[in-house]
Each structure stands twice: as C-alpha cells, then as structure tokens.
Amino acid sequence: MSPTNGEKHTLAPVFGTNGQITQLLDPEIWNRFKDLDQSGKICAEYVWIGGTGEDLRSKTRVLDSVPKSAADLPDWNYDGSSTGQAPGDDSEVYLKPRAIYRDPFRGGDNIIVLTDAYEPPRVQPDGSVKAPVPIPTNTRAACAEVMEKAASHEPWFGIEQEYTVLDARTKWPLGWPTNGFPGPQGPYYCAAGSGCAIGRDLIEAHLKACLYAGLNVSGVNSEVMPSQWEYQVGPVTGIDGGDQLWMSRYILVRCAELYNVEVTFDPKPIPGDWNGTGGHVNYSTNETRAKNTGWDAIQKQVEKLGKRHAVHIAAYGEGNERRLTGKHETSSMHDFSWGVANRGCSIRVGRMVPVEKSGYYEDRRPASNLDPYQVTRLLVETTLLM
C-alpha cells in the first residue's frame, strides 16, 4: 500500500552482517554414530515444562518397542527440586505422556513425548492411594478439562509464534553490529537478502523438523525487526493447540542448540523504536464458521471478550506491558478494542469476514511468551462456557 500523502515509498538502508558462529563441538563426529543400529530399541525423549512456566526440560527413556499411542507409554518421574517445582526433601514429580511425535533429531522409530507434570500418587493414613494431582505449573490439565467441555463447538486455533534469534555470546540479536544497531525497520519483514533475512538456515531447519515430527506448522516468515521471525501452528483443534505449540518451541530451541545460537520469546527484547514480539491467536468455532450467521456469532463472542479483558491480559504473557503500548502494531493493554483489518486493535477481524459473513478472528493481545494452554483455555471459557 502506497503512502497516503502520495510520496514515494523508500526503504531504510540495510547493512550486511559479518562473522560466523560455530558449534562448541565438531558436528562431523556425530555422523560416525547417528546411523548405528539400535538393536531393536527405540529412544523416547520425554519433554515437560519447567518451573518458570517457560523453560523446557527433557530426558531420554529407552524402550523395547514402538508405542502405538501415548497411553502405551510408561509414566515417569524427575527431580523437581532441580527445576524449581518441588522441595529437596520431597522432590519427585510424576510425568504423564500426552502426545507422541516423530523425533527429527534421532530419526528412525525414535519419538519425542510431550508430558505434563503431577504430584505422585500418595498412600494415605487409611491405606488408600491418593491419585496424582497437577502441580501448579501444569496448566495443561485445566485446559484439557475446558476443551473437553467445549468439544462439540470444535474450537480451532492458529497460533502465530514470533521470536528473536540471539548471538549466544553477546545476547544481542544475531547479525546486529556488536556495539550498535542495524538500519531502521522497513526492509526486514518477509524479506530476502543478506542483512535483511538473518539466520534463515535455522528457520528452514526448524520448519523441516516440525513437519517431520508431524506438527501442523502452516508457514514461516521474517518479521519487522531484523533477526525476528515467526512461524504459525494451525489450524489445530482443542488441546492440540497448546500441545503442538509447546512441542514446536522445544524443536526450535533444539535446532538453535545445534547452531549455537539462542532464541528468546521476550515480548520486547530491544527497547526503543523496534517492534515487540507477539503470539497472536486466530480463533474460530462452529458458530463463527457457520454460513451466513458466523459474522453475528463473532460479534457476540468479541463482546464477551471485552468484558473479561483484564482477566485475559493478566494471563497473556509476562512483560507484555512493555509490548502493548499502542505503538508498533499493538493496542494499549489498558483498553479493549476491535476492528476489521485493524492491527492496532485488541481483536482484528479479517477484511473478508463481514463479506462472507463467517470465519475467524485474531486475538492480538498475547505476547510471544504466552502459555498457549492458558490463552486457548480462556478464549474457549469466555466465548463458549460463560
């Protein structure tokens, strides 16, 4: 779209990057071992969310056969005192397998297992056994309960995960001048070329790894700030929204590990005139997708969201106040707003939705460090169960 004042649109200057980041260990040595036969065994990488609610942990369990579903896998445990999730004198935390994905790092029949965490079963004074209870950082359990209640509405989610790639040594965005800044924003969004699309090898590796794993990743693109990228997970239904986003994050940080770079989901990694990073959630239900009546359903749902704005904002990501300022394509966190094709609103409705009288809408308030279990739970709870 051309500037409204008729002036010719020009791009800011772009400065090429220099230097190279290498791995700590020689990756070629691993090639001597990666294709060795596993003697009929498979490796299952159990993944869970750590004590900050944002960090991801994992460890490997060797199995005798390939499981047909998560229900076939054994429960496991870990030392919660080392992840900030249990005291040292009662440190065991219980893991329950919830979803299985193909392992893009080990290949073959090896798998990655998404789990959630519980207090272990306990024998009571009367001899009975108390069932496992979700630990405080397990937000999946409450989300699964809400998704089960709303299953007949078929809630679909498309989550846009933005992130920034950092130089692991300097903690500064990858490819930025060591003691300064790149050219201003303008040339970097959906860009191609040296100095514009920084770190594309990592992004392509992550995309291929997610597709191999079986995740429904629907696209990737570079974002407005240099070294800032986005991928989209969805459409996915119900609890799969949270499950697949968390697994895609795990695969991303594992890929970044191979390149010896870091990934941050901080909502505003660089202060000043730089875009923040969001986790926009596109949402629809049977009611909003219904021909001719969907547009009316969307407006009713958006009205409900406005009444619980404060509740949603409180759960939409730590540090989000640094991002939701009303600038850089955001709304103010203090006010609720919505509009058609307006990226400065809390809720954006696509231009064709009023035309086709059905579809979906985008909640632009969640930060890039959103907990997808909390965000998707609240969307369903507010629009369908209240």
C-alpha positions, 0 to 999 in steps of 0.5 A: 500500500502506497503512502497516503500523502502520495510520496514515494515509498523508500526503504531504510538502508540495510547493512550486511552482517559479518562473522560466523558462529560455530558449534562448541563441538565438531558436528562431523563426529556425530555422523560416525554414530547417528546411523548405528543400529539400535538393536531393536530399541527405540529412544523416547525423549520425554519433554515437560515444562519447567518451573518458570512456566517457560523453560523446557526440560527433557530426558531420554527413556529407552524402550523395547518397542514402538508405542502405538499411542501415548497411553502405551507409554510408561509414566515417569518421574524427575527431580523437581527440586532441580527445576524449581517445582518441588522441595529437596526433601520431597522432590519427585514429580510424576510425568504423564505422556500426552502426545507422541511425535516423530523425533527429527533429531534421532530419526528412525522409530525414535519419538519425542513425548510431550508430558505434563507434570503431577504430584505422585500418587500418595498412600494415605493414613487409611491405606488408600492411594491418593491419585496424582494431582497437577502441580501448579505449573501444569496448566495443561490439565485445566485446559484439557478439562475446558476443551473437553467441555467445549468439544462439540463447538470444535474450537480451532486455533492458529497460533502465530509464534514470533521470536528473536534469534540471539548471538549466544555470546553477546545476547544481542540479536544475531547479525546486529553490529556488536556495539550498535544497531542495524538500519531502521525497520522497513526492509526486514519483514518477509524479506530476502537478502543478506542483512535483511533475512538473518539466520534463515538456515535455522528457520528452514531447519526448524520448519523441516523438523516440525513437519517431520515430527508431524506438527501442523506448522502452516508457514514461516516468515521474517518479521519487522525487526531484523533477526525476528521471525515467526512461524504459525501452528494451525489450524489445530483443534482443542488441546492440540493447540497448546500441545503442538505449540509447546512441542514446536518451541522445544524443536526450535530451541533444539535446532538453535542448540545445534547452531549455537545460537539462542532464541528468546520469546521476550515480548520486547527484547530491544527497547526503543523504536523496534517492534515487540514480539507477539503470539497472536491467536486466530480463533474460530468455532462452529458458530463463527464458521457457520454460513451466513450467521458466523459474522453475528456469532463473532460479534457476540463472542468479541463482546464477551471478550471485552468484558473479561479483558483484564482477566485475559491480559493478566494471563497473556504473557509476562512483560507484555506491558512493555509490548502493548503500548499502542505503538508498533502494531499493538493496542494499549493493554489498558483498553479493549478494542476491535476492528476489521483489518485493524492491527492496532486493535485488541481483536482484528477481524479479517477484511473478508469476514463481514463479506462472507459473513463467517470465519475467524478472528485474531486475538492480538493481545498475547505476547510471544511468551504466552502459555498457549494452554492458558490463552486457548483455555480462556478464549474457549471459557469466555466465548463458549462456557460463560 
